[in-house]
Amino acid sequence: MNQAIEFNHIFNKKTPFELLPWQGSQDQLTNHSEKISALINELEKPIWAVKAGSQVFLTDQDGFSAAGSGNHLQAERLAYVPPMALESLGDPAFMQTYGTRYAYYAGAMANGISSVDMVVALGKAGLMGSFGSAGLPPTRIEAAIQSIQQALPGGPYAINLIYSPNEPNLERNLAEMYLKLGVKVIEASAYMDLTYALVHFRVAGLSRASDGSVLIGNKIIAKISRKEVARKFMLPAPEDLLKQLLADGKITKEQVDLARQVPMADDITVEADSGGHTDNRPLVGLIPTMLAVRDEVQAQMNYPQPVRIGAGGGISTPAAALAAFMMGAAYVVTGSVNQACVEAGASLHTRNLLSQADMAEVIMAPAADMFEMGVRVQVLKRGSMFAMRASRLYELYSRYNSVEEIPAADREKIEKTIFRRNLDEVWEETQAFFRERDQKNLDLALKDPHHKLALIFRWYLGLSSRWSVVGEPGREIDYQIWCGPAMGAFNQWVKGTILEPAENRQVVDVGMQILIGAAYLARVRSLAGQGINLASELQMYYPPRLL
Ligand SMILES: Cc1cc2nc3c(=O)[nH]c(=O)nc-3n(C[C@H](O)[C@H](O)[C@H](O)COP(=O)(O)O)c2cc1C
């Protein structure tokens, strides 16, 4: 295509709209690349495509009357694109529920990688951030929540609650803390089943409004990749957990009745192939599947407000965000892309590696928290040997039942390269850690040598993610950096633009550029659907170029 804009007749007959002539002056029309992209970018204005002579132009003038213009021109209308406010992307009920301006939130990143600064910056801009509480000691989580509440007294913000099958007490205590501090939104993730802690948080926030309807004080956004788990969150809380909570005096009898009328979650974020914990499923398959499950449950339950379905995993570009919205996502969620931002609780070394990563430079590796179950997480391959080393440890764990069973040569090798210390020393440190955090787990390890081996190996898996956060010198090669292919897609998109260097990446800019770009692309696609084709360089949206 040589010209910036071209019309291909796609309809046999003219539409009534096309039959209305456009009247105006030549200077109101443009067919220059830069002006065309500027027009499309003025999202609050409508656009018309018109044909004058043999040429096609765009204009933001309605052309219903030529009054006031000198040079009268009769042109033919070809297409119309309405204004496209960013607020129109996604479900307004999501924005209302959480008090956000846009249908967008940044998912939690463990160890405070999604930091207080990140959550506050996003909240102030009308986006929402989920604080990365997983892996942090409760005292740090409490302090973080208080700082966030001080900066964002009316929200929006969310706090992560992560499924901890190895540490059920920790999960219960966290839920209690969230209730005590008045946290109103949690992002619940990695769940395979509903737990006491989750149901407690949800149901303790239920009350009856004066009109008899149920008021949901404590909101849950559940991040899920499997439909059988999603269904559990779409249904009311299970009776056995309600009974238990009632018997423990955690909830009232009225709350039990109310709990039977509402779903466990307000929103389900379907999570496709992503950084960190992931089932590596494709978003294009997951969204329609979860929407269908939601519709089935809604037909059965008839909730006044159906559970919304949002999309995360792989979203880091305007095209990906638009695709998710077009497929019916109520909102979009980013993750990987935020870790490279200046507000992230991640070291400069990590952020620089991330900002240079390609889509293919990610790999699955054993997870620290569910190591024994063989669960894996997606990490950055570029510049780190973590995935290889952690896989080696999992291999040894699968083959041997105790530290003593590991052949001397293997033991020596991992002590030298991976641990850089004797495994007996590692065990000492491991005991000290669990004594403070989870004595039951330690007791189990003292009885079961295979579990002891797991805890020793988890020393490396746990610390390697911390090294990445704090920038541990000399351990760069072992940094465990959770990351999905979305990072590479983002880097490709922002090449040569203001967002290319890691030091220029701010979470709000990143989120806004993705949303603005999605609206831009929606307008480009709308024009294309009416036969107006733009030159390929105009069909993409880029953040401002570097000078
Ligand atoms: C560094 C990192 C840490 C993460 N930690 C958590 C976590 O603790 N809890 C959680 O719910 N999700 C966690 N996630 C997932 C994100 O919240 C988000 O759902 C996901 O990254 C979106 O997919 P994407 O990485 O393809 O953008 C993490 C993701 C990354 C990249």
Ligand as a Chemical Component Dictionary entry (heavy atoms), coordinates in Angstrom:
data_LIG
# 
_chem_comp.id                   LIG 
_chem_comp.type                 NON-POLYMER 
_chem_comp.pdbx_formal_charge   0 
_chem_comp.three_letter_code    LIG 
# 
loop_
_chem_comp_atom.comp_id 
_chem_comp_atom.atom_id 
_chem_comp_atom.alt_atom_id 
_chem_comp_atom.type_symbol 
_chem_comp_atom.charge 
_chem_comp_atom.model_Cartn_x 
_chem_comp_atom.model_Cartn_y 
_chem_comp_atom.model_Cartn_z 
_chem_comp_atom.pdbx_ordinal 
LIG C1  C1  C 0 7.411  -11.343 39.640 1  
LIG C2  C2  C 0 6.022  -11.887 39.735 2  
LIG C3  C3  C 0 5.532  -12.279 40.956 3  
LIG C4  C4  C 0 4.224  -12.714 41.081 4  
LIG N1  N1  N 0 3.744  -13.036 42.309 5  
LIG C5  C5  C 0 2.418  -13.258 42.473 6  
LIG C6  C6  C 0 1.880  -13.412 43.767 7  
LIG O1  O1  O 0 2.553  -13.387 44.757 8  
LIG N2  N2  N 0 0.537  -13.572 43.861 9  
LIG C7  C7  C 0 -0.269 -13.585 42.766 10 
LIG O2  O2  O 0 -1.484 -13.657 42.892 11 
LIG N3  N3  N 0 0.229  -13.480 41.520 12 
LIG C8  C8  C 0 1.550  -13.303 41.351 13 
LIG N4  N4  N 0 2.056  -13.106 40.091 14 
LIG C9  C9  C 0 1.129  -13.085 38.944 15 
LIG C10 C10 C 0 0.690  -11.650 38.618 16 
LIG O3  O3  O 0 -0.054 -11.087 39.647 17 
LIG C11 C11 C 0 -0.159 -11.608 37.339 18 
LIG O4  O4  O 0 -1.364 -12.291 37.552 19 
LIG C12 C12 C 0 0.535  -12.218 36.156 20 
LIG O5  O5  O 0 1.884  -11.860 36.167 21 
LIG C13 C13 C 0 -0.092 -11.770 34.870 22 
LIG O6  O6  O 0 0.515  -12.390 33.778 23 
LIG P1  P1  P 0 1.772  -11.779 32.983 24 
LIG O7  O7  O 0 2.964  -12.062 33.803 25 
LIG O8  O8  O 0 1.771  -12.550 31.723 26 
LIG O9  O9  O 0 1.505  -10.329 32.801 27 
LIG C14 C14 C 0 3.397  -12.764 39.939 28 
LIG C15 C15 C 0 3.914  -12.413 38.700 29 
LIG C16 C16 C 0 5.220  -11.987 38.586 30 
LIG C17 C17 C 0 5.744  -11.602 37.234 31 
# 
loop_
_chem_comp_bond.comp_id 
_chem_comp_bond.atom_id_1 
_chem_comp_bond.atom_id_2 
_chem_comp_bond.value_order 
_chem_comp_bond.pdbx_ordinal 
LIG C1  C2  SING 1  
LIG C2  C3  SING 2  
LIG C2  C16 DOUB 3  
LIG C3  C4  DOUB 4  
LIG C4  N1  SING 5  
LIG C4  C14 SING 6  
LIG N1  C5  DOUB 7  
LIG C5  C6  SING 8  
LIG C5  C8  SING 9  
LIG C6  O1  DOUB 10 
LIG C6  N2  SING 11 
LIG N2  C7  SING 12 
LIG C7  O2  DOUB 13 
LIG C7  N3  SING 14 
LIG N3  C8  DOUB 15 
LIG C8  N4  SING 16 
LIG N4  C9  SING 17 
LIG N4  C14 SING 18 
LIG C9  C10 SING 19 
LIG C10 O3  SING 20 
LIG C10 C11 SING 21 
LIG C11 O4  SING 22 
LIG C11 C12 SING 23 
LIG C12 O5  SING 24 
LIG C12 C13 SING 25 
LIG C13 O6  SING 26 
LIG O6  P1  SING 27 
LIG P1  O7  DOUB 28 
LIG P1  O8  SING 29 
LIG P1  O9  SING 30 
LIG C14 C15 DOUB 31 
LIG C15 C16 SING 32 
LIG C16 C17 SING 33 
# 
